[in-house]
Amino acid sequence: MTITFITGANKSLGFETARRLIDLGHTVVLGARDVERGTVAAEKLGVRFVQIDVTDDESVAAAAADVEQHEGRVDVLINNAGIAGPYGPPDVAGIQAVLDVNVVGVVRTTIAFLPLLQRSDDPVIVNVTSEMGSLAATHDPDRAESHVIMPAYTASKAALTMMTTQYAKAYPEIRINAADPGYTATEFNGHSGPQTVTEGTDAVVALATEGPGSRSGRLVNRAGDIAF
């Protein structure tokens, strides 16, 4: 039985990831900040809900303690929670808010869940990033990523991808990779993306299910490994 904890899983890509992994036999624990929305989402999927606000130390610690009490370990941690932040140049508060969720929140959650992951025979961390944080993609005029001005979001995803590769080196006993969903129709973009949420979760699901012996420290989209 593979036990998977997903942050920000009450809607969109997180919810669809949970649904697909349940269908593949995972025991999913659905994490979300909003108790009401998280409870409703968990009931729809028939899984257990654990409240977690990735920007709050006490909330994250309580979530890890809850999972330890009920499941005892985590095999797959999917750091999916994220926010888009403002379009155009942000003020200091704006960029701090985005970094606190998209980067520091991932660090906070990963640290809290490490003891649970270390109890697994095949521990996996999947960080949901974006090629919006790629220097190559955002400088290529033929790419959609080059036409959007979102400094806080793009900087956060660049940092998250680099952090993923660094964590993979620091914890070689855990398979740690980053997944780029691609341009998917979600609330982030007013549902303008050409991909469905199912297509947008292909990379995350692939990394969560690829099994022992797979490489760590990679950036993956639905087509496979990509350079950053």
C-alpha positions as a printed Julia matrix, in Angstrom:
228×3 Matrix{Float64}:
   0.0    0.0     0.0
   1.46   3.34   -1.12
   0.56   6.22    1.19
   0.53   9.58   -0.58
   0.09  13.02    0.97
  -0.82  15.89   -1.36
  -0.89  19.56   -0.4
  -3.36  21.95   -2.03
  -5.45  18.99   -3.14
  -8.96  20.36   -2.7
  -9.26  21.51   -6.33
  -7.74  21.64   -9.79
  -4.44  19.83  -10.38
  -4.14  18.63   -6.79
  -7.63  17.14   -6.76
  -7.12  15.45  -10.13
  -3.76  14.07   -9.01
  -5.46  12.6    -5.94
  -8.25  11.07   -8.03
  -5.84   9.44  -10.46
  -3.55   8.06   -7.78
  -6.51   6.61   -5.89
  -7.5    4.81   -9.1
  -3.95   3.45   -9.26
  -4.2    2.02   -5.77
  -2.61   4.72   -3.63
  -3.95   5.53   -0.19
  -4.22   9.3    -0.56
  -4.37  11.75    2.33
  -5.78  15.02    1.03
  -4.15  18.15    2.42
  -5.64  21.62    2.03
  -5.63  24.94    3.88
  -9.38  25.54    3.82
 -11.15  23.09    6.13
 -14.57  23.3     4.48
 -13.3   22.91    0.92
 -10.83  20.24    1.93
 -13.49  18.23    3.73
 -15.85  18.39    0.76
 -13.09  17.35   -1.66
 -12.01  14.45    0.54
 -15.6   13.23    0.85
 -15.98  13.29   -2.94
 -12.88  11.13   -3.3
 -13.55   8.93   -0.28
 -10.25   9.75    1.41
  -9.06  11.27    4.67
  -8.62  15.03    4.95
  -5.85  16.74    6.92
  -5.8   20.52    7.27
  -2.46  22.09    6.35
  -1.45  25.69    5.76
   2.04  25.49    4.26
   2.83  29.04    5.4
   2.29  28.19    9.08
   4.84  26.2    11.1
   2.3   24.96   13.65
  -0.17  23.89   10.97
   2.44  21.92    9.05
   3.77  20.28   12.22
   0.23  19.35   13.25
  -0.46  17.84    9.82
   2.68  15.7     9.99
   1.75  14.58   13.52
  -1.76  13.7    12.33
  -0.42  11.56    9.49
   2.06   9.9    11.82
  -0.75   8.99   14.21
  -3.08   7.61   11.53
  -0.91   6.31    8.65
   2.47   5.99   10.37
   4.53   6.85    7.29
   4.43   8.6     3.92
   5.69   6.97    0.72
   4.97   9.88   -1.64
   4.85  13.56   -0.72
   3.45  15.8    -3.44
   4.11  19.48   -2.79
   1.35  20.85   -4.98
   0.1   23.89   -3.02
   0.93  27.12   -4.81
  -0.33  30.59   -5.65
   0.03  32.68   -8.79
   0.53  36.09   -7.23
   0.12  39.39   -9.06
   0.59  40.07  -12.75
   3.16  42.75  -13.42
   5.88  43.89  -11.02
   4.89  43.02   -7.43
   5.5   45.04   -4.31
   7.53  43.58   -1.45
   4.5   42.1     0.28
   3.34  40.5    -2.96
   6.58  38.71   -3.69
   6.99  37.64   -0.07
   3.53  36.07   -0.12
   4.25  34.07   -3.27
   7.67  32.9    -2.12
   6.27  31.91    1.28
   3.82  29.49   -0.34
   5.68  28.31   -3.44
   9.19  27.97   -2.01
   9.34  28.32    1.76
   6.1   26.36    2.09
   7.63  23.45    0.23
  10.72  23.56    2.45
   8.56  23.78    5.58
   6.43  20.81    4.53
   9.34  18.71    3.34
  11.23  19.16    6.61
   8.17  18.23    8.68
   7.43  15.12    6.61
  11.0   13.85    6.29
  10.76  11.5     9.3
   7.62   9.94    7.8
   9.24   9.57    4.39
  12.3    7.97    5.93
  10.08   5.14    7.2
   9.19   4.23    3.62
  10.95   1.52    1.6
  10.81   3.78   -1.48
  10.31   7.43   -0.46
   9.38   9.94   -3.14
   8.91  13.71   -3.21
   7.31  15.43   -6.2
   7.46  19.23   -6.3
   5.0   20.86   -8.7
   6.96  23.56  -10.51
   6.6   25.27  -13.91
   8.59  26.09  -17.0
   7.43  29.64  -16.28
  10.54  29.58  -14.1
  12.82  28.51  -16.96
  15.21  31.13  -18.34
  15.23  29.36  -21.7
  11.43  29.15  -21.99
  10.75  32.7   -20.84
  13.27  34.09  -23.36
  11.95  32.08  -26.32
   9.45  34.25  -28.27
   7.81  31.11  -29.66
   6.9   29.91  -26.15
   3.81  31.05  -24.28
   5.96  31.47  -21.17
   7.8   34.41  -22.78
   4.69  36.56  -23.09
   3.66  36.68  -19.43
   4.97  39.14  -16.84
   4.66  37.51  -13.42
   7.97  38.15  -11.64
   6.93  36.71   -8.28
   5.52  33.47   -9.7
   8.28  32.88  -12.23
  11.02  33.58   -9.67
   9.37  31.23   -7.19
   9.23  28.38   -9.69
  12.85  28.92  -10.75
  13.81  28.72   -7.08
  11.66  25.63   -6.51
  13.22  23.74   -9.4
  16.74  24.55   -8.19
  15.78  23.63   -4.65
  14.52  20.28   -5.93
  17.86  19.44   -7.52
  19.7   20.5    -4.37
  17.46  18.44   -2.11
  17.96  15.45   -4.39
  21.7   15.71   -3.74
  21.24  16.28   -0.01
  18.9   13.3     0.44
  20.06  10.58   -1.97
  17.93   7.99   -0.17
  14.78   9.85   -1.32
  13.78  10.21   -4.98
  13.08  13.95   -5.35
  11.92  15.41   -8.66
  10.04  18.39  -10.07
   7.02  18.2   -12.35
   5.88  20.85  -14.81
   2.14  20.46  -15.53
   2.34  22.62  -18.66
  -0.2   25.2   -19.82
  -3.31  23.69  -18.28
  -6.82  25.13  -17.98
  -7.04  26.09  -14.29
  -8.16  29.01  -12.15
  -4.58  30.32  -12.33
  -5.06  31.33  -15.96
  -8.81  31.79  -16.19
  -9.09  28.29  -17.67
  -7.31  29.49  -20.82
  -4.77  26.68  -21.05
  -5.12  24.17  -23.92
  -4.53  21.13  -21.66
  -7.12  19.46  -19.47
  -6.39  18.98  -15.78
  -5.9   15.29  -16.49
  -3.21  16.09  -19.05
  -1.76  18.61  -16.61
  -1.28  15.91  -13.99
   0.49  13.43  -16.28
   3.98  14.41  -15.13
   3.08  14.39  -11.44
   1.41  10.99  -11.65
   4.32   9.57  -13.65
   6.85  10.67  -11.01
   4.66   9.42   -8.17
   4.34   5.95   -9.7
   7.56   5.22  -11.6
   9.0    2.93   -8.93
  12.41   2.11   -7.42
  15.56   2.69   -9.42
  14.34   5.81  -11.21
  16.59   8.86  -11.17
  16.35  11.77   -8.78
  16.92  15.49   -9.33
  15.0   15.75  -12.61
  12.55  18.18  -14.17
   9.77  16.34  -15.99
   6.78  17.36  -18.1
   4.14  15.1   -19.66
   6.47  14.29  -22.56
   9.35  13.22  -20.3
  12.54  14.67  -18.89
  13.37  18.24  -19.88
  16.33  20.58  -19.41
  15.86  23.63  -17.25
